[in-house]
């Protein structure tokens, strides 16, 4: 098995592997990661047809670089120097839209099964015998579910091509779609039946994925993620705005990057916290000329269901945009496996290992 200059997969005797061209790809790919998926069906022909189909609008299209069936047959759909559309809305190590950074492999597998009348049934309607499944709790779940086992021939072929891709393109990690997908989408592939820890150990001589870990340096409110940073629309300026530098103020409360202050003879106003000296709270002084706003109600969008994360909780950064950081927790918190949301900048410290 080898990769030639055209970024296609070939046998050692120069025979090309089957190639079914998909129209769904980006022109460029920066090689950093390998992402594993399952097809959520048990038919390679159907999976390839879906991944190679042109759709309207174009944004509805999906693809992957490789599809590997349960007998280990490999079909290529997108050259390895192009970005296939397999990861969607995704984040890893501060990068967004992993299609631009990752090679994607789809393994033909029905995926998560449901238990009905004592039988484990896939969306494809296939009924599985318990000897052919793993009953396990996904790392994003709270309860056991059924997962079809990956056949040995399929895993052997997938491992061989993964090792080649990692070596040829100097990839730095292997990930699951479940690791990188936007938490609102709820992806669980390739699932607990896939031996990710074993593969990472064999391919990279380690068991954990490569991420920078951070720890909260204070207790913070977590804001819901709607696919963009928390929208705070500024209202009209307060009648007293702007306040001159060195203006004395009384602080009423602080909400994220905003501080509510009492203004003599006027309605209370809000000033960006960075614009005032809070060292002698509840007294404060403007550092320079400061704009004042009359937020009604407080200047925050709805908070996450968990409301707060305590100081010391470990997280990773998904995105960094202006005054906000999108994070996901790296440890369980009460009632949640993973908390995914926005927190203000200045609340994290890199965790020393």
N, C-alpha and C positions, 0 to 999 in steps of 0.2 A: 504494500500500500504506500502511495506517495502522492505528493501534490506538485503539479507542474506550474510553469510560468503563467498559464491561463487561469490559475487558481481553481482548477477542477481536480477531482479525486480520481486517481488511476491505480490499477493493479500493478504489481511489480513488473509484469511483462508488458506494460504500457497500454493495456486495454482500459478504456475509460469505464468508470462506474456508470450505471444508468443515470441519465440526466433528463429531467422534465422541467423545462424552463418556466419559472414563475415571473409574471410581469410586476410583481410587488416587491420592489427593493429600492434602496437609496443608492446613489452613485458612489458614495464613499463609505469606508468603514475603517475606524481606528481600532486595531486589534488589541483588546485588553482582557476580555473575559470570554468564557464559554458558559452558556446558559442551557440547562437541561429542562425539557418539557415532556409531558405526555399528551397524546392526541385526543384523549377523552372518547375514543372509540377503539374497536378492535379490528378495523379493516384498513390496511395500508392504502389500498386503491382509493378509498373514499377520502382518507386524510390527504393524500397527494392531490387529488382533484380539488379539494377545498383550498389547499395552500397554493395551488397553481392557477387559480381562477381569477380573472380580472373582474373587478366589481365597480359598480357605480353607486355612490361616488367612490373615487379611488381610495379615499380614507378608510373605506370598509374592508379593503384588501388585507390579507394575512399571508405570511410565508415563513419558511425556515430554510436554513442552508441544507439540512439533511433530514430525511425521514428514515428510520430504521425499524423494519418490521420484526415480528416475534421470532422469525427464523434467522434473523441477523442480516437480511438483505438491505443494502444501503442504496438509497436514491438521493441524488443531489438535485436541488431546485434553484439555488442561487449560488453564483461563484463566491468564493471566500473573500474576495476583495470588495464585495458589495454588501450593503446592510440590509439583511432580511427583516421582515416585519413580524417579529415573534414576541417582543417584550412589551410593546405598548407603553402605556403610562407607567414609568418605572424609575427607580432611584437606586443608586449605590455609590457610596463614598463621595457624596456631593454631586455626582453626575445625574442628569435627568435624560430620559429617553434612551435606554440602553441599546436600542437597535443600532445606534451610531457607534457602539463600542464593543459589541458582543456577537460572536458566532452562536447560532441557535440550532440545537438538535432536538427533533421531535421523536420520541419513542412511542411506537404503537402500543397503547395500553388504555383500557377503559377508564382508569382513574377511580375516584372515590365511589364506593358502592353503598347502597341503602339496604337496610334490613327490613324485609316485608314478609310477614307470615312465616318467619323462620328461615327465609332464603335471602342470600346476598345477591342483589340485582343491580346491574349497570344501567345507565341511561340507554344503552343500545339494546336493552331488554335481555341481554345474556345473563343467565343464572350461573353463579360460581359455586363450586364445591369448596368447602372450608379448607381442604388441603391445598388449594390453589391460591389462597389469599392470605394476607397478613392482617390480623386484627390489631389495630394500634391507634394511638391518639396522635394526631398531627400536632406539630409544635404550635400551631395557631389555634388549636381547638381545646375543648375541655373534656371531651368524651371520646371513646373508642369508635372507630368506623372500620369498614372493610376496604382493603386495597389489593388489587390483583398483583400477584408476584410477577416480576420481570423474568422471562425465560433466560436460561444460562446462555444460549446462543445469541440472544439479543444483547445481553450485557457484555459478552465477550467482544462482539463486533463494535459496540458503542465505546468500550474502553480503548480498543485498539485505535479507532479513529480519533478519539479524544486525546490520547497521548500524542498522536501525530500532529494534530492541530495545535496543541499547547507547545510542542517543541518547534514546529515550523514557524508559528506566528509569535512565539515568545509570550504567550498569554500568562497572566499573573494570577488567575483564580478560576475555579469552576463553581458555579452558583446554580441554584434552582430558581425557576420562575417565582416560586413561593417566597424567595428571599428578596427579590427586587421589585415585584409588582406593587403598585399603589395599594395600600391597605384597604381602600374602599372597594376594590375590585374583588378581593377575597380569593386570590389564586392559591392553590394547594399542590401544584405539580412541581416536581415529579413525585412528591409524597413520600411517606415513611418506608414504602417498600423499595425505594431506590437507595442503594448503599453509598450515600454521599460522603459520610465520614471516612469510610474505607477507601473510596476513590481518591479523596483529597489527600489522604495519607500516602497512598501509592504514587500519586501523580506529583505531589508537592512536598512530601515528607512532613506533613502537618495535618491536623484534624479540623482546625478552625479556619473560617474564611478570613481573608485579610481585610480588616476594617480598623479605622481609628476609633477608639472608644473614648467617650467623654463622660464627665460626671457633673451633675447639677451643683452649682455652688450656692444655691439658695432654693427655697420652695417657690414654685412658679405656677401660675395658671396655664393650662394648656388650651389652646383655641382650636376649634374644629378645622379640618382641612377640606376645603371645597375645590381643591385643584389649583388654588392660587393663594398668595399671601392674604392674611386677613384684611378685608377691604374696610378702611376707615375713611369715610368721606368727610372732609373738613367742612364745617358749617361756616356761615359768615363770621367775620371777625367781631370780637366783643367791642362795644363802643369805646372802651378805654385803650384799645390796642393801637399802636404798640406801647408797651411800658418801657420807660428809659432804663438804662443800666443802673444798677445799685438800688432799684426800687425794693423797698421792704414789703414782705407779704406774709400772710398767715396761711399755713398749709392745712387743708381739710382732709385730703386723702390722696393716695398715689395709686394709679391703675396703669400697670405696665410702664410705657414710656411717657405717660401723661401725669401731670400733677394738678390737682384741683386746689385753687387758692381763693381766699376771701378778699374781695375788693371793697373797700369802704364806700358805702352809699350806693353800691351797684350789685347786680347779680354776680354770683360766683363765676369764675372763669377757669379755663384749662390752659396750661402752658406745658410745652415739652420739657420733661424732667431734666434733660441735658442742658437746658438754658438757665437753670437756677441753681444756687448754692443751697444744699439741704443740710449742711454740716451742723446747723444749730436748730434743727427741726424741733417744734413746729414752726419756728420762724424760718424764712427763706429770703434770699436776695437774688434779683435777676443779675446774671453775669454780664449780659450785653442787652441791647435793645431786643425785647421779646414780644412776639405776637401772642395774643390771648384769644381763645375761642370759647364759645358758649355751647358746649356739647349738651344735648338733652336726648336721651339719657347719657350714661357714662360712655366714653369713647372706646367701646369694645364690641366685637361681634360675639355671637353665642359661644360659650365655653364648651369644651369637651365634656363628655359625661363623667369622666374621672375628676374633672375640675382642677385638681392640683397634683403636681408631682413633688415629692419631698426632696430636700437637699440630700445629695449623696446617691440618688438614683442614676444608674448607668444608661447612657443612650448612644445612638449613632446619629450623625447628621445625614439627612436625606437631601435637603436643599438649603441654600443660603441666599436669601433675597432681601437686600436692603436692611431693614431693621428687624427682620424676622428670620427664624431658623425653623425648618421643618425637621422634626426628630421622630425616631422610633425607639422605644425602650428596649433594652437588652436584658431585662429581667422582669419577672412577673410583678405586678402591683395588684393590690386588692381588687377583685372582680374583673380584672383584665389580664389577658396573656400579653398582648402588645398594645401599648398606647402610641398613637400616631397623630401628631398635631403640631401646631405652631407655638413657639415660645419666643420671647424677646431676646435680642442679642445681649451679650454680656452676662449670660446666666450659666455658661458652660466653661469647664476647664478640661483640657486633654488629660486622660487618665494615664498615669505613669505605670509602665509595666516592668 
